[in-house]
Amino acid sequence: MFIVMVVVFVLGYLAIALEHPLHIDKAVPALAIGTLLWVLYIFGAYDIFSAGLSEAWNSYAHDGHGAEAEHGIKDMRHFIVDKEIIHHLGEISEILFFLLGAMTIVEVIDKHDGFKIITDKIKTLKKVKLLWILSVLTFFMSAALDNLTTTIVMVALLRKLISDKETRWFFASMVVLAANAGGAWSPIGDVTTIMLWIGGQVTAGAIITRVIVPSLFTMIVPLAVLSFTMKGSVTRPEIDSNQKIYTTAFERKLFLILGVSGLLFVPVFKTVTHLPPYMGMLLSLAIIWLVSELMHKDKPEEYRKRLRVNHILAHVDTPTIFFFLGILSAVAALQSAGQLTLMATWLDANLGNIFLIDMAIGVLSAIVDNVPLVAGAMGMYPIEDAASIAAMTDPAAIAYAGNFVQDGLFWEFLAYCAGTGGSILIIGSAAGVAAMGMEKIDFIWYLKKISLLALLGYVSGAAVYYLQTLILHH
């Protein structure tokens, strides 16, 4: 069953990649593998656990649960159903509720024409100039909000700026690249960076100062290439002069300010309360929802149907939420059963160099979700402390262990690689999945048009980090 799980995941992944030729929504194979992998896992539990392949089971069985009775099939099923599924569902739900809250807030701003205030300020129609403006804006917004929220906001903005579908796909893809690059150097910009920051592997000051330049190059190099190859102007969507306007200038401004403030409030909420970010997002949504209810309660039914949140919710992209649920559930099954740990151990044994290990994790994060990959790396390598290094006698061992101290090279470079490597494929990052869902971007199209640019940016940023390390250490 251990190998069958991998085969099913690969087949499901192919179905997601071939969504357009198959004419089957990507949420369908994602939900299918998200459940089938757990079915295979529970049926093959005895063999998997007996072979010692699941790190999760091994630690559970030896952490006060090591009695002989615990090794029966009934107890193994109890472990999968009542421990592992509940544990992973908690983590997945945090992402889903965060995404649902962010998408609803963006939809509320959109329905109140709040983005019109921004799009009216962007006058240029030249593709290259517009691409630079939007990419730089995304890069810094992503560091303040996070890459997922920023992508949702920017893709909603693109709909107001570009009418041609394929041009909009191109811009949305570059937004994903810029959002992932911007999220990698900020302690609150990406889920993986948040994990490393909370886990104590990196500090806020160090990650910002040492990863911002490589991240910037990840975005600038593809943009520089496109500056020479991209020609022409974009066409704006035609505005129907007879179209009825449902909002006043005050309402447009109010909901734009409320929405953006609500999104910016999330990292502040997390820092102050130490509660998960989705709670801050839901609190922001509750406040915006309340203002919407109070503001529109006396308006005619036609206005209320368009502007009240309970009607706006019908326009939120639910298939994307289901896609996230499926793909994250599938990856959670692979993490729990031990396939991801096996892969991480193989990397360690065969590469041995911290830069190569991190680079490989970054490339793998384009295929498998970067969260379990980073979680696996955090589990494999403990944070070294000065006392344990001082006790070592071998100079090579001392030098290698030094990479794993707090703010060590391994952790910083891991934050960069896991944050930006996901851009290589459209489903390699939360930002990419959100853009794919919102704009129905084709996996194969992204592979042909964007993947090489993203890989070029990824390698360029990695080279800059390596050079930066050589300069700082000499």
Legacy VTK file of the C-alpha trace (Angstrom):
# vtk DataFile Version 3.0
C-alpha trace
ASCII
DATASET POLYDATA
POINTS 474 float
0.000 0.000 0.000
2.951 2.312 0.711
3.918 2.374 -2.988
0.287 2.260 -4.206
-0.324 5.526 -2.306
2.454 7.219 -4.297
1.080 5.833 -7.588
-2.444 7.127 -6.807
-1.009 10.552 -5.876
0.941 10.746 -9.164
-2.138 9.720 -11.211
-4.281 12.307 -9.389
-1.591 14.906 -9.964
-1.604 14.131 -13.708
-5.403 14.525 -13.793
-5.020 17.958 -12.146
-2.317 18.930 -14.667
-4.492 17.779 -17.593
-7.634 19.538 -16.319
-8.314 21.341 -19.610
-7.795 18.432 -22.069
-9.873 16.147 -19.792
-12.582 18.804 -19.224
-12.775 17.782 -15.555
-12.465 20.433 -12.846
-9.206 20.018 -10.896
-11.187 19.881 -7.626
-12.506 16.429 -8.671
-9.157 14.546 -8.802
-7.893 16.558 -5.800
-10.842 15.470 -3.637
-10.544 11.913 -4.968
-6.852 11.515 -4.014
-7.464 13.457 -0.777
-9.782 10.647 0.376
-8.346 7.615 -1.484
-4.870 8.038 0.021
-6.327 7.869 3.542
-8.346 4.783 2.527
-5.180 3.073 1.242
-3.285 4.234 4.332
-5.775 2.752 6.807
-6.032 -0.539 4.842
-2.245 -0.822 4.663
-1.616 0.477 8.196
-0.394 -2.827 9.634
2.266 -3.348 6.948
3.354 0.318 6.927
3.636 0.543 10.723
5.233 -2.892 11.121
7.930 -1.910 8.611
8.665 1.222 10.680
7.989 3.500 7.688
5.738 6.030 9.495
7.646 8.467 11.711
4.319 9.708 13.129
3.386 6.182 14.302
6.902 5.459 15.597
6.913 8.547 17.837
3.332 7.834 18.995
4.120 4.157 19.811
7.241 5.067 21.781
5.877 8.140 23.540
3.963 6.533 26.394
1.888 4.403 24.017
4.379 1.585 23.625
2.452 -1.207 25.374
2.060 -4.405 23.363
-1.700 -3.834 23.060
-1.029 -0.604 21.170
0.362 -2.575 18.249
-2.932 -4.229 17.325
-4.714 -3.237 14.115
-7.547 -1.674 16.150
-5.102 0.689 17.842
-3.452 1.516 14.542
-6.823 2.510 13.112
-7.540 4.544 16.229
-4.215 6.357 15.706
-5.026 7.201 12.058
-8.661 8.222 12.599
-8.571 9.918 16.011
-5.027 11.303 16.015
-3.618 11.859 12.549
-6.736 12.874 10.593
-7.853 15.239 13.384
-4.346 16.738 13.654
-4.015 17.336 9.895
-7.625 18.478 9.508
-6.913 21.188 12.090
-3.957 22.489 10.047
-5.859 22.241 6.741
-8.931 23.983 8.187
-6.800 26.940 9.285
-5.699 27.456 5.669
-9.211 26.928 4.249
-10.933 29.346 6.635
-8.168 31.888 6.054
-8.647 31.545 2.283
-12.453 31.708 2.554
-12.284 34.866 4.712
-9.742 36.584 2.425
-11.660 35.723 -0.766
-14.921 37.011 0.745
-13.329 40.314 1.842
-11.842 40.798 -1.647
-15.229 40.002 -3.217
-16.915 42.581 -0.926
-14.401 45.269 -2.019
-14.959 44.258 -5.653
-18.774 44.369 -5.464
-18.538 47.835 -3.887
-16.246 48.929 -6.783
-13.443 49.670 -4.317
-10.740 48.497 -6.731
-11.897 51.154 -9.209
-10.116 53.723 -7.017
-6.786 51.932 -7.608
-7.335 51.026 -11.276
-8.243 54.641 -12.075
-4.813 55.689 -10.735
-2.965 53.207 -13.025
-3.060 55.013 -16.370
-0.429 53.121 -18.395
-1.503 50.596 -21.015
2.041 49.482 -21.965
2.461 45.830 -21.002
6.058 46.053 -19.735
5.489 49.170 -17.607
2.252 47.764 -16.169
3.970 44.447 -15.383
6.761 46.202 -13.450
4.289 48.384 -11.499
2.070 45.429 -10.523
5.005 43.097 -9.719
6.790 45.593 -7.443
3.467 46.451 -5.751
2.797 42.715 -5.232
6.331 42.070 -3.902
6.017 44.573 -1.051
2.316 43.948 -0.361
3.074 40.237 0.011
5.621 40.944 2.741
3.085 43.016 4.709
0.019 40.808 4.169
1.128 37.369 2.914
1.502 35.842 -0.537
-1.942 34.193 -0.592
-3.988 37.274 0.385
-1.933 39.538 -1.897
-2.489 37.241 -4.882
-6.252 37.205 -4.287
-6.287 41.039 -4.136
-4.057 41.491 -7.208
-5.921 38.971 -9.396
-9.179 40.784 -8.558
-7.415 44.010 -9.579
-6.218 42.533 -12.900
-9.804 41.833 -13.936
-10.383 45.590 -13.936
-7.190 46.332 -15.899
-6.952 43.670 -18.619
-9.731 42.289 -20.817
-7.791 39.665 -22.835
-7.827 36.295 -21.037
-4.357 35.041 -22.000
-2.702 38.399 -21.207
-4.437 38.360 -17.838
-3.192 34.798 -17.245
0.350 35.994 -17.942
0.052 38.917 -15.535
-1.633 36.753 -12.875
1.222 34.229 -13.187
3.814 36.978 -12.714
1.813 38.179 -9.697
2.176 34.666 -8.219
5.939 34.784 -8.830
6.244 38.260 -7.249
3.975 37.325 -4.308
6.027 34.206 -3.501
9.280 36.182 -3.776
7.872 38.912 -1.516
6.619 36.392 1.036
9.941 34.563 1.376
11.874 37.389 3.106
9.167 38.443 5.561
8.445 36.522 8.807
4.706 36.875 8.072
4.820 36.692 4.259
4.534 32.930 3.725
3.233 29.953 5.716
6.674 28.286 5.675
8.478 31.438 6.853
5.891 31.809 9.632
6.607 28.169 10.648
10.377 28.791 10.802
9.875 32.086 12.688
7.503 30.572 15.272
9.702 27.454 15.564
12.709 29.621 16.499
14.810 28.613 13.485
14.972 32.224 12.242
14.511 35.692 13.765
12.575 38.489 12.055
15.549 40.860 11.659
17.882 38.255 10.155
15.372 36.828 7.667
14.485 40.323 6.390
18.045 41.596 5.993
19.575 38.439 4.504
16.809 37.119 2.255
15.332 40.335 0.762
18.065 40.778 -1.896
17.934 37.168 -3.228
14.104 37.383 -3.230
14.254 40.647 -5.177
16.440 38.995 -7.845
13.929 36.118 -8.093
11.411 38.672 -9.341
13.713 41.099 -11.214
15.464 38.527 -13.458
12.218 37.199 -15.090
10.935 40.792 -15.363
14.180 41.868 -17.075
13.831 39.010 -19.589
10.208 39.971 -20.284
11.188 43.637 -20.712
13.007 42.587 -23.908
10.504 40.025 -25.190
7.123 41.527 -24.268
5.630 44.038 -26.684
2.419 45.997 -27.095
-0.305 47.364 -24.869
-3.141 45.888 -22.847
-6.784 46.553 -23.579
-8.943 47.610 -20.680
-12.351 45.978 -20.168
-15.040 48.100 -21.793
-17.157 49.967 -19.303
-20.798 50.108 -20.234
-21.843 53.748 -19.888
-25.429 52.621 -19.316
-24.432 50.240 -16.527
-26.113 51.073 -13.262
-23.828 52.254 -10.434
-24.870 50.807 -7.081
-22.354 52.543 -4.826
-21.481 56.123 -3.924
-17.914 57.482 -4.009
-17.927 57.390 -0.185
-18.963 53.720 -0.106
-16.281 52.755 -2.646
-13.597 54.458 -0.571
-14.955 53.139 2.738
-15.017 49.474 1.676
-11.586 49.685 0.041
-10.119 51.134 3.271
-12.081 48.679 5.451
-11.065 45.697 3.300
-7.352 46.515 3.059
-7.226 47.469 6.767
-8.973 44.207 7.622
-6.350 42.230 5.686
-3.450 44.211 7.201
-4.957 43.644 10.660
-4.395 39.869 10.382
-0.600 39.803 11.051
-1.094 42.355 13.866
-3.819 40.157 15.411
-1.532 37.126 15.226
1.423 38.954 16.808
-0.666 40.362 19.679
-2.854 37.331 20.480
-0.615 34.438 19.265
-3.814 32.919 17.834
-3.890 31.453 14.280
-4.154 34.006 11.409
-7.542 32.669 10.215
-9.170 33.985 13.417
-7.950 37.497 12.644
-9.253 37.126 9.086
-12.694 35.995 10.303
-12.824 38.880 12.803
-12.038 41.333 9.986
-14.774 39.744 7.862
-17.281 40.018 10.753
-16.599 43.763 11.096
-16.890 44.391 7.335
-20.051 42.252 7.216
-21.581 44.280 10.079
-20.804 47.608 8.368
-22.310 46.260 5.127
-25.510 45.146 6.904
-25.956 48.498 8.675
-25.146 50.563 5.585
-27.483 48.744 3.182
-30.402 47.741 5.448
-32.687 50.570 4.289
-31.794 50.391 0.604
-34.111 48.923 -2.100
-34.035 45.130 -2.553
-32.121 45.431 -5.862
-29.209 47.182 -4.084
-29.245 44.846 -1.095
-29.110 41.783 -3.356
-25.917 43.054 -4.921
-24.146 44.579 -1.915
-24.977 42.500 1.187
-22.391 39.895 2.165
-24.802 36.941 2.316
-25.471 37.507 -1.419
-21.801 38.190 -2.226
-20.860 34.798 -0.682
-22.524 33.079 -3.655
-19.777 34.545 -5.899
-16.866 33.213 -3.806
-14.928 30.541 -5.719
-15.902 27.392 -3.766
-14.241 24.867 -6.159
-10.839 26.395 -5.259
-11.579 25.769 -1.563
-12.412 22.125 -2.364
-9.258 21.818 -4.473
-7.166 23.046 -1.545
-8.936 20.612 0.791
-8.233 17.664 -1.509
-4.594 18.386 -2.312
-3.668 19.213 1.306
-5.434 16.062 2.569
-3.521 13.953 0.051
-0.175 15.458 1.068
-1.079 14.998 4.760
-1.629 11.260 4.134
1.803 11.007 2.465
3.361 12.889 5.375
1.707 10.684 8.009
2.439 7.377 6.244
6.090 8.342 5.824
6.669 8.856 2.092
7.766 12.488 2.600
10.107 11.597 5.477
11.663 8.882 3.318
12.213 11.432 0.553
13.790 13.940 2.976
16.114 11.240 4.377
17.137 10.263 0.842
17.986 13.900 0.060
20.122 14.140 3.169
21.991 10.902 2.411
22.571 11.592 -1.284
23.187 15.337 -1.354
24.772 16.086 2.019
25.383 19.750 1.106
23.024 22.212 2.818
22.691 24.407 -0.283
21.859 21.426 -2.512
19.376 20.015 0.048
17.565 23.369 0.281
17.583 23.813 -3.516
16.102 20.309 -3.924
13.419 21.044 -1.298
12.567 24.231 -3.227
12.167 22.367 -6.532
10.152 19.610 -4.803
7.882 22.262 -3.256
6.678 22.993 -6.803
5.278 19.444 -6.904
4.411 18.752 -3.260
3.066 21.391 -0.868
5.982 23.260 0.749
4.450 23.183 4.253
5.007 19.428 4.945
8.429 19.629 3.241
9.541 22.406 5.607
7.876 20.609 8.535
9.855 17.491 7.545
13.122 19.461 7.437
12.364 21.029 10.833
11.772 17.528 12.223
14.909 16.071 10.648
17.308 18.784 11.766
17.140 20.056 15.361
18.280 23.604 16.127
21.898 23.349 17.267
22.972 25.340 20.324
26.376 26.843 21.091
27.026 24.408 24.000
26.617 21.266 21.883
28.817 22.716 19.118
31.491 23.684 21.684
31.604 20.053 22.834
32.486 18.852 19.318
36.120 18.194 18.347
35.933 17.505 14.604
36.337 20.853 12.669
34.163 19.568 9.779
31.375 18.552 12.188
31.596 21.948 13.934
31.343 23.796 10.592
28.374 21.633 9.439
26.513 21.954 12.775
26.978 25.741 12.631
24.575 25.848 9.688
21.748 24.639 11.941
21.939 27.197 14.769
19.223 29.853 15.012
19.569 32.088 11.905
21.977 29.506 10.458
22.492 29.310 6.692
20.378 26.158 6.332
17.254 27.768 7.849
17.553 31.085 6.000
18.165 29.428 2.653
15.321 26.985 3.360
12.973 29.956 3.865
14.073 31.366 0.490
13.917 28.046 -1.426
10.607 26.792 0.007
9.039 30.234 -0.470
10.102 30.840 -4.079
10.550 27.309 -5.523
6.778 26.795 -5.556
6.458 29.335 -8.399
7.986 26.835 -10.857
4.578 25.129 -11.195
1.161 26.785 -10.858
0.054 24.347 -8.129
3.350 24.598 -6.251
2.194 27.329 -3.886
-0.953 28.540 -2.145
-0.729 31.761 -4.194
-0.540 29.776 -7.430
-3.501 27.588 -6.521
-5.579 30.667 -5.636
-4.716 32.381 -8.950
-5.387 29.152 -10.851
-8.793 28.835 -9.209
-9.792 32.465 -9.692
-8.633 32.812 -13.315
-8.949 29.135 -14.413
-5.288 29.169 -15.526
-4.308 26.029 -17.426
-1.542 23.944 -15.804
0.086 23.061 -19.160
-0.085 26.693 -20.354
1.747 27.819 -17.196
4.327 25.057 -17.694
5.063 26.265 -21.241
4.958 30.032 -20.667
6.041 30.693 -17.060
7.870 27.703 -15.518
11.206 28.413 -17.236
11.081 32.094 -16.202
10.254 31.098 -12.617
13.109 28.546 -12.580
15.503 31.191 -13.926
14.442 33.592 -11.168
14.729 30.845 -8.525
18.277 29.878 -9.569
19.331 33.557 -9.881
18.110 34.345 -6.359
19.850 31.227 -5.009
23.117 32.292 -6.695
22.784 35.776 -5.166
22.238 34.243 -1.699
25.322 32.032 -2.147
27.488 34.993 -3.251
26.101 37.080 -0.391
27.090 34.286 2.038
30.646 34.165 0.622
31.012 37.955 0.981
29.609 38.041 4.545
31.753 35.117 5.717
35.062 36.433 4.394
LINES 1 475
474 0 1 2 3 4 5 6 7 8 9 10 11 12 13 14 15 16 17 18 19 20 21 22 23 24 25 26 27 28 29 30 31 32 33 34 35 36 37 38 39 40 41 42 43 44 45 46 47 48 49 50 51 52 53 54 55 56 57 58 59 60 61 62 63 64 65 66 67 68 69 70 71 72 73 74 75 76 77 78 79 80 81 82 83 84 85 86 87 88 89 90 91 92 93 94 95 96 97 98 99 100 101 102 103 104 105 106 107 108 109 110 111 112 113 114 115 116 117 118 119 120 121 122 123 124 125 126 127 128 129 130 131 132 133 134 135 136 137 138 139 140 141 142 143 144 145 146 147 148 149 150 151 152 153 154 155 156 157 158 159 160 161 162 163 164 165 166 167 168 169 170 171 172 173 174 175 176 177 178 179 180 181 182 183 184 185 186 187 188 189 190 191 192 193 194 195 196 197 198 199 200 201 202 203 204 205 206 207 208 209 210 211 212 213 214 215 216 217 218 219 220 221 222 223 224 225 226 227 228 229 230 231 232 233 234 235 236 237 238 239 240 241 242 243 244 245 246 247 248 249 250 251 252 253 254 255 256 257 258 259 260 261 262 263 264 265 266 267 268 269 270 271 272 273 274 275 276 277 278 279 280 281 282 283 284 285 286 287 288 289 290 291 292 293 294 295 296 297 298 299 300 301 302 303 304 305 306 307 308 309 310 311 312 313 314 315 316 317 318 319 320 321 322 323 324 325 326 327 328 329 330 331 332 333 334 335 336 337 338 339 340 341 342 343 344 345 346 347 348 349 350 351 352 353 354 355 356 357 358 359 360 361 362 363 364 365 366 367 368 369 370 371 372 373 374 375 376 377 378 379 380 381 382 383 384 385 386 387 388 389 390 391 392 393 394 395 396 397 398 399 400 401 402 403 404 405 406 407 408 409 410 411 412 413 414 415 416 417 418 419 420 421 422 423 424 425 426 427 428 429 430 431 432 433 434 435 436 437 438 439 440 441 442 443 444 445 446 447 448 449 450 451 452 453 454 455 456 457 458 459 460 461 462 463 464 465 466 467 468 469 470 471 472 473
